[in-house]
Amino acid sequence: MRILVVGGSGLIGAHVVEVLRERGHATTSVARTAQQGVDSLLDVGSASTDDLRSLLAGHDGVVYATRTDEQRALPKPIYPQFRRENVDPVVRLFTAARAEGLTRGVIMGSYYTYFDRLHPQWRLGERHTYIRCRLEQAGEGRAAAGPGLPVAVLELPFVFGRVGDRLPNWAGPLDRWARSRTPLVAPTGGSAAASARSVAEVAADALEQASGADIPVADENLTWHDMLARIAEAVGRRRRVGRLPTGAARTALRLGGASQALGRKESGINPTYLADLLLSELFIEPTTGRALDAALRETFPSGVGAPGTPS
């Protein structure tokens, strides 16, 4: 197969390129900025369908592996911008892919769509703009692809790993906290987690099988307490993680939401309802059973001078 990987310079996209090449497939890596390993430069967010058709010509499949920071606060209303960044490019991409006769595709999605199916009473799409756009991205992307182009949606949790200097966007603050003298505290609840390498393996499987399924991905399920403890151990500062009272967590998040409201801003995950997610066990079953230890050490290396270490 020949596969186009959009976002091929990112943490997940670069791993997808690596795994596909190891399996003997040809790849074309696409990104907005020139970096080592990038084959073509294109801003998919503004590219036309015709631009994308030219890029997709001669390929068998395509992987969409770009993402938006759901936590950043933007001036109200944020839905138009989140849709422009998350939904519209996917619709154009798979419209072009169908026109070029591609036979398989993968969207790197979010595990929030998995929990929306599992717990419709949470009303996630209604309460959170980011999740609404992830739901629209999957549905409208598949509609644009049509029945002859199956599109698998990988529903991703916290993803650990590294490619060069590319890390998860949330890694820096956690790295600095784990290395600091500030006490580590965690609320109840937790999250599924996976390594970027594991995600890439699942993506390659989906492409080889021409899968059109929703595929939740998790290597391990971690409580927040366990996740912080393992991060601290990875950076070489093993220590006790205390319990953050549920009431304190809810109050802090409500204050964050009030601050946003005063500034007439919103974020993709609404702070008003964030506590309901944060304090839940956002676990995926079954897990792959692959260990996260190596990916944790890559994300949070021990020793002075590691990324995120105060100078």
C-alpha positions in Angstrom: 0.0 0.0 0.0 0.9 3.6 -0.4 -0.4 5.8 2.5 -0.6 9.6 2.9 -0.2 10.6 6.5 -1.5 14.1 7.2 0.2 15.5 10.3 3.1 13.2 9.7 5.6 15.3 11.7 3.5 15.1 14.9 3.9 12.6 17.7 1.4 10.1 16.4 1.8 10.7 12.7 5.5 10.2 12.8 5.0 6.8 14.6 2.4 5.8 12.0 4.9 6.6 9.2 7.6 4.5 11.0 5.3 1.5 11.6 3.9 1.5 8.0 7.4 1.6 6.6 8.5 -1.3 8.9 5.7 -3.3 7.5 6.8 -2.7 3.9 4.3 0.0 2.9 5.2 3.3 1.1 4.2 6.5 2.8 4.0 10.2 2.1 4.3 12.5 5.1 2.5 15.8 5.0 2.8 18.7 7.4 2.4 22.5 7.5 6.1 23.3 8.2 9.3 21.8 6.9 10.9 19.3 9.3 13.1 16.2 9.0 11.0 13.4 7.5 8.3 15.6 5.9 7.8 14.8 2.3 5.2 17.5 1.3 4.3 20.9 2.8 0.6 21.8 2.9 -1.7 23.5 5.4 -4.6 21.0 5.3 -6.7 23.5 7.3 -6.9 25.9 4.3 -6.2 23.5 1.4 -8.9 23.1 -1.2 -10.4 19.8 -2.3 -8.4 20.2 -5.6 -5.2 20.8 -3.7 -5.9 17.6 -1.7 -6.7 15.6 -4.8 -3.3 16.4 -6.3 -1.6 15.3 -3.1 -3.7 12.1 -2.7 -3.3 10.9 -6.3 -1.6 7.5 -6.5 -2.3 6.6 -2.9 -4.3 3.7 -1.5 -5.2 5.2 1.9 -4.9 8.3 4.1 -4.4 8.9 7.8 -5.6 12.2 9.4 -3.4 12.8 12.4 -3.7 16.4 13.3 -5.4 17.8 16.4 -6.5 20.9 18.2 -5.8 21.9 21.8 -9.2 21.5 23.4 -8.2 23.4 26.6 -7.1 26.7 25.2 -9.5 29.6 25.9 -10.7 31.5 22.9 -13.1 34.5 22.5 -16.8 33.4 22.3 -18.3 31.8 20.3 -15.7 29.1 19.7 -17.7 26.6 17.7 -17.0 28.2 14.3 -13.2 28.0 14.9 -13.3 24.5 16.3 -15.3 23.4 13.3 -12.9 25.0 10.9 -10.0 23.3 12.6 -11.5 19.8 13.3 -14.3 19.1 10.9 -14.1 21.1 7.6 -10.5 19.8 6.7 -11.6 16.2 7.3 -14.6 16.6 5.0 -12.5 18.1 2.3 -9.8 15.5 2.7 -12.2 12.5 2.4 -14.2 14.1 -0.4 -10.9 14.3 -2.3 -9.9 10.8 -1.2 -13.2 9.4 -2.6 -12.7 11.3 -5.9 -9.2 9.8 -6.2 -10.4 6.3 -5.6 -8.7 5.6 -2.3 -9.8 2.5 -0.5 -9.1 3.0 3.2 -8.7 5.8 5.7 -8.0 6.5 9.4 -8.9 9.4 11.6 -7.1 10.0 14.8 -10.0 10.8 17.0 -10.8 11.2 20.7 -11.9 8.7 23.4 -14.6 11.2 24.3 -16.7 9.9 21.3 -16.4 6.4 22.9 -17.7 7.7 26.2 -20.5 9.6 24.3 -21.7 6.2 23.0 -21.2 4.5 26.3 -22.9 7.2 28.4 -25.3 9.3 26.4 -26.7 10.7 29.6 -23.5 12.7 30.0 -24.6 14.8 27.0 -21.0 15.3 26.1 -21.6 16.7 22.6 -24.1 19.2 23.9 -21.9 20.4 26.8 -18.4 20.5 25.2 -17.6 22.1 21.9 -14.5 20.0 21.3 -16.5 16.8 21.7 -19.3 18.0 19.5 -16.7 18.7 16.8 -15.1 15.3 17.3 -18.5 13.6 16.8 -19.1 15.7 13.7 -15.6 15.0 12.4 -16.2 11.2 12.5 -19.7 11.4 11.1 -19.2 13.9 8.4 -15.8 12.5 7.4 -17.3 9.1 6.8 -20.2 10.6 4.9 -17.8 12.4 2.6 -15.8 9.2 2.1 -18.9 7.3 1.1 -19.5 3.5 1.3 -16.6 2.6 -1.0 -14.0 4.2 1.3 -14.1 2.7 4.9 -12.8 5.1 7.5 -11.7 3.8 10.9 -11.8 6.3 13.8 -9.2 5.6 16.5 -10.6 6.9 19.8 -7.5 8.0 21.6 -6.9 8.6 25.3 -3.7 10.2 26.9 -0.9 9.3 24.5 2.6 9.0 25.8 5.8 8.9 23.8 8.3 11.1 21.9 9.6 11.7 18.4 12.7 13.9 18.4 11.6 16.9 20.4 7.9 16.3 19.8 6.0 15.5 22.9 2.4 15.5 24.0 1.3 19.1 24.5 0.4 18.5 28.2 3.8 16.9 29.0 5.7 20.0 29.9 3.6 21.2 32.9 3.4 17.7 34.3 7.2 17.3 33.9 7.9 20.5 35.7 5.5 19.6 38.5 7.0 16.1 39.0 10.5 17.6 39.3 9.5 20.4 41.6 9.3 20.5 45.3 5.5 21.2 45.1 3.5 18.4 46.7 1.9 16.0 44.2 -1.9 15.6 44.7 -4.5 13.8 42.6 -8.3 13.6 42.7 -10.3 10.4 42.3 -10.9 9.2 38.8 -8.4 8.4 36.1 -7.9 7.8 32.4 -7.0 5.2 29.8 -3.6 5.7 28.3 -1.6 4.4 25.3 1.8 4.8 23.8 2.2 6.6 20.4 3.8 3.4 19.1 0.8 1.3 20.1 -1.6 3.8 18.4 0.5 3.5 15.3 0.3 -0.3 15.3 -3.5 -0.2 15.7 -3.7 2.4 12.8 -1.6 0.2 10.6 -3.8 -2.8 11.4 -6.9 -0.8 10.5 -5.4 0.3 7.2 -4.3 -3.2 6.2 -7.8 -4.5 7.1 -9.6 -1.6 5.4 -11.6 -1.3 8.7 -14.4 1.2 9.0 -14.9 0.7 12.7 -14.8 2.9 15.8 -11.7 1.6 17.6 -11.1 2.7 21.2 -7.4 2.3 22.0 -5.8 1.8 25.5 -2.7 0.0 26.7 -3.5 0.6 30.4 -6.1 2.2 32.6 -4.5 4.5 35.2 -6.0 6.4 38.2 -4.7 9.9 38.3 -2.8 8.9 41.5 -1.0 6.1 39.7 -0.3 8.3 36.6 1.4 11.0 38.7 3.3 8.5 40.7 4.7 6.8 37.6 5.6 10.2 36.1 7.5 11.1 39.2 9.3 7.8 39.2 10.2 8.2 35.5 11.8 11.6 36.2 13.8 10.2 39.1 11.8 11.8 41.9 9.7 8.9 43.3 7.5 10.3 46.1 4.1 10.0 47.7 1.1 11.4 45.8 -1.6 12.8 48.1 -5.3 12.8 47.6 -7.0 16.0 46.4 -10.4 16.2 47.9 -13.3 16.0 45.4 -14.8 19.3 46.7 -11.5 21.1 46.2 -11.2 19.8 42.6 -14.7 20.9 41.8 -14.2 24.4 43.3 -11.0 25.0 41.4 -12.6 24.0 38.1 -15.6 26.2 38.8 -13.3 29.1 39.5 -11.6 28.5 36.2 -14.9 28.5 34.4 -15.9 31.7 36.1 -12.6 33.4 35.1 -13.2 32.4 31.5 -16.8 33.7 31.6 -15.6 37.1 32.9 -13.2 37.3 30.0 -15.9 36.3 27.6 -14.0 33.2 26.6 -14.6 29.5 26.2 -12.5 26.4 25.9 -13.3 23.2 24.0 -13.9 21.3 27.2 -16.3 23.4 29.3 -14.9 23.9 32.8 -18.4 23.9 34.2 -18.7 20.2 33.4 -15.0 19.3 33.4 -15.2 18.0 37.0 -17.7 15.4 35.9 -15.1 14.0 33.5 -12.0 14.5 35.6 -13.5 12.7 38.6 -14.7 9.8 36.5 -12.9 6.6 35.6 -12.4 7.2 31.9 -11.3 3.7 31.3 -11.4 1.6 28.1 -11.9 -2.2 28.1 -10.4 -4.3 26.9 -6.9 -2.9 26.9 -4.1 -4.0 24.6 -2.0 -5.2 27.6 1.1 -3.5 26.3 3.1 -1.9 29.0 3.5 1.9 29.1 6.8 2.0 31.0 9.0 2.7 27.9 6.7 5.4 26.6 6.5 7.1 30.0 10.3 7.2 30.2 10.5 8.7 26.7 7.9 11.4 27.7 9.4 12.1 31.1 13.2 11.3 30.9 15.2 11.3 34.2 18.2 13.4 34.8 19.2 17.1 34.7 18.5 18.8 31.5 15.6 16.7 30.5 12.7 18.6 28.7 10.7 20.6 31.2 13.5 20.7 33.8 13.8 24.3 35.3 17.1 25.8 34.4 
